[in-house]
Amino acid sequence: MGWFDGVIGRFAGRANEATAEQRPDVPAPPTSAEILAAVQSVEDRVSGRVGPAVSSRVHRITVRIAEMVPRLDRMGVASLEAHTVVQSATSYLPEAVDTYLRLPRDFADRRVVANGKTSLMLLCDQLDLLAATLGKISDAVSRSDANALIAHGEFLASKFQTSSLALGSDTAGVPPQPGHEPGRLEAP
């Protein structure tokens, strides 16, 4: 269909048909269970096959991702941070580890391959970068949650000005009821 036919088609009501035909199938994003399974699979693959320098880094990343998976919805569906977490679990981490695992151990751990570093050193650098990036994302989400808590506290403080919820309040802020002693609970 040419450009002119597309314009005429829109006026004739065929625009939706044309765009539906041209839309590629977009895969659904991975579920939380799939993300967790992906990182667990990486941990399983390295178990007993790599030294502590790699296994501890992989474990640190998988723990961080597992902590963040329930928080992905707070990052927003289209956020760069959520995308980075998902890609780290399903692509970046597995690809780095699997590439390393394909190498013979002696070659990977002893032969210098780039910039004076062995494959082991390069993998550790990549894993450290992933861990640092995920740490920054986790901190940003936590800061956002903390800021939401602070904002909610300020709202409550303004709503109930004399309440003990007022930020920075040293006293209960609630005037005692007649005949009531502070600190003593009474039955209604």
C-alpha positions as MATLAB code, in Angstrom:
seq = 'MGWFDGVIGRFAGRANEATAEQRPDVPAPPTSAEILAAVQSVEDRVSGRVGPAVSSRVHRITVRIAEMVPRLDRMGVASLEAHTVVQSATSYLPEAVDTYLRLPRDFADRRVVANGKTSLMLLCDQLDLLAATLGKISDAVSRSDANALIAHGEFLASKFQTSSLALGSDTAGVPPQPGHEPGRLEAP';
ca = [
       0.000    0.000    0.000;
       1.436    3.360   -1.032;
       1.347    6.607    0.915;
      -1.616    7.943   -1.043;
      -3.553    4.699   -0.563;
      -2.876    4.972    3.187;
      -4.299    8.492    3.303;
      -7.361    7.445    1.320;
      -7.674    4.332    3.485;
      -7.761    6.442    6.643;
     -10.608    8.452    5.254;
     -12.329    5.261    4.204;
     -11.904    3.660    7.655;
      -9.138    1.225    6.750;
      -6.406    2.840    8.864;
      -6.835    0.449   11.787;
      -6.553   -2.556    9.478;
      -3.300   -1.292    7.957;
      -1.638   -0.503   11.270;
      -2.762   -3.817   12.774;
      -1.106   -5.657    9.890;
       2.144   -3.705   10.309;
       2.447   -4.090   14.102;
       5.099   -6.597   15.084;
       4.341   -9.037   17.870;
       5.887   -7.658   21.021;
       6.665  -10.268   23.656;
       5.171   -9.760   27.084;
       7.623   -8.625   29.748;
       8.886  -11.384   32.025;
       6.921  -12.082   35.172;
       8.420  -11.786   38.637;
       8.696  -15.579   38.775;
      10.550  -15.656   35.445;
      12.968  -12.946   36.587;
      13.708  -14.811   39.812;
      14.078  -18.101   37.926;
      16.567  -16.466   35.541;
      18.884  -15.317   38.328;
      18.530  -18.601   40.201;
      19.508  -20.399   37.018;
      22.714  -18.355   36.840;
      23.539  -19.187   40.449;
      22.933  -22.868   39.700;
      25.226  -22.744   36.653;
      28.134  -21.228   38.569;
      27.763  -23.510   41.585;
      30.897  -25.637   41.851;
      32.271  -24.371   38.531;
      33.796  -21.039   39.556;
      35.844  -19.711   42.401;
      34.612  -17.537   45.244;
      35.535  -14.319   43.408;
      32.809  -15.019   40.844;
      30.282  -16.930   42.938;
      30.160  -14.249   45.651;
      29.629  -11.512   43.061;
      26.912  -13.475   41.289;
      25.228  -14.137   44.622;
      25.358  -10.451   45.580;
      23.677   -9.536   42.277;
      21.013  -12.235   42.525;
      20.143  -11.205   46.084;
      19.865   -7.556   45.003;
      17.618   -8.469   42.073;
      15.453  -10.697   44.287;
      15.034   -7.764   46.695;
      14.062   -5.447   43.848;
      11.622   -7.662   41.926;
       8.669   -6.910   44.243;
       9.465   -3.197   43.878;
       9.523   -3.091   40.063;
       5.958   -1.773   39.882;
       6.980    1.304   41.896;
       9.608    2.132   39.291;
       7.033    2.421   36.539;
       6.435    0.092   33.638;
       8.502    2.058   31.139;
      11.230    3.294   33.476;
      14.872    2.880   32.600;
      15.518    1.570   36.107;
      12.957   -1.238   35.846;
      14.258   -2.112   32.396;
      17.820   -2.273   33.741;
      16.812   -4.593   36.583;
      14.923   -6.930   34.243;
      17.692   -6.915   31.630;
      20.324   -7.513   34.308;
      18.457  -10.605   35.456;
      17.481  -11.993   32.076;
      20.305  -10.863   29.791;
      23.317   -8.982   31.176;
      24.170  -11.337   34.058;
      23.478  -14.633   32.245;
      25.365  -13.568   29.111;
      28.457  -12.443   31.025;
      28.556  -15.587   33.147;
      27.781  -17.990   30.290;
      30.478  -16.450   28.082;
      32.988  -16.926   30.878;
      31.833  -20.501   31.570;
      32.390  -21.485   27.923;
      36.115  -20.795   28.319;
      38.494  -23.447   29.641;
      39.177  -22.583   33.315;
      42.953  -22.417   32.946;
      42.682  -20.057   29.961;
      39.961  -17.929   31.580;
      41.737  -17.545   34.896;
      45.366  -17.167   33.782;
      45.668  -15.941   30.199;
      45.712  -12.164   29.708;
      43.225  -11.272   26.974;
      42.636   -7.501   27.103;
      44.199   -4.480   28.784;
      46.416   -6.647   30.985;
      43.429   -8.566   32.380;
      42.361  -12.182   32.302;
      38.829  -13.262   31.420;
      38.253  -13.807   35.139;
      39.269  -10.234   35.902;
      37.083   -8.897   33.086;
      34.104  -10.889   34.359;
      34.653   -9.613   37.901;
      34.774   -6.040   36.574;
      31.501   -6.597   34.706;
      29.830   -8.166   37.747;
      31.021   -5.304   39.961;
      29.577   -2.804   37.496;
      26.236   -4.634   37.460;
      26.171   -4.784   41.263;
      26.992   -1.083   41.606;
      24.334   -0.109   39.060;
      21.688   -2.256   40.748;
      22.706   -0.790   44.114;
      22.159    2.738   42.816;
      18.759    1.793   41.423;
      17.763    0.144   44.700;
      18.861    3.226   46.646;
      16.864    5.489   44.320;
      13.716    3.401   44.787;
      14.255    3.345   48.545;
      14.766    7.124   48.583;
      11.550    7.520   46.625;
       9.702    5.339   49.143;
      11.264    7.242   52.042;
      10.283   10.561   50.466;
       6.728    9.269   50.081;
       6.719    8.328   53.764;
       8.032   11.776   54.714;
       5.410   13.472   52.538;
       2.676   11.344   54.098;
       3.949   12.229   57.568;
       3.889   15.926   56.680;
       0.344   15.541   55.363;
      -0.748   13.843   58.583;
       1.048   16.469   60.668;
      -0.757   19.260   58.843;
      -4.078   17.422   59.063;
      -3.723   16.655   62.762;
      -1.525   19.560   63.900;
      -1.585   18.711   67.579;
      -1.039   14.999   67.083;
       2.015   13.088   68.214;
       2.525   12.353   64.524;
       3.785   15.902   63.998;
       7.381   15.627   62.867;
       9.806   16.834   65.504;
       7.196   16.736   68.247;
       8.570   15.886   71.675;
       5.191   15.644   73.382;
       2.130   13.591   72.694;
       0.417   16.747   71.444;
      -2.994   15.477   72.451;
      -4.497   17.472   75.290;
      -5.379   15.296   78.286;
      -9.037   14.522   78.752;
     -10.666   15.812   81.947;
     -10.153   13.286   84.743;
      -7.499   11.373   82.784;
      -3.938   11.028   84.017;
      -1.270   11.045   81.308;
       0.339    7.631   80.771;
      -2.525    5.720   82.382;
      -4.883    3.647   80.294;
      -8.511    3.562   81.335;
     -11.304    1.308   80.226;
     -13.969    3.069   78.163;
];
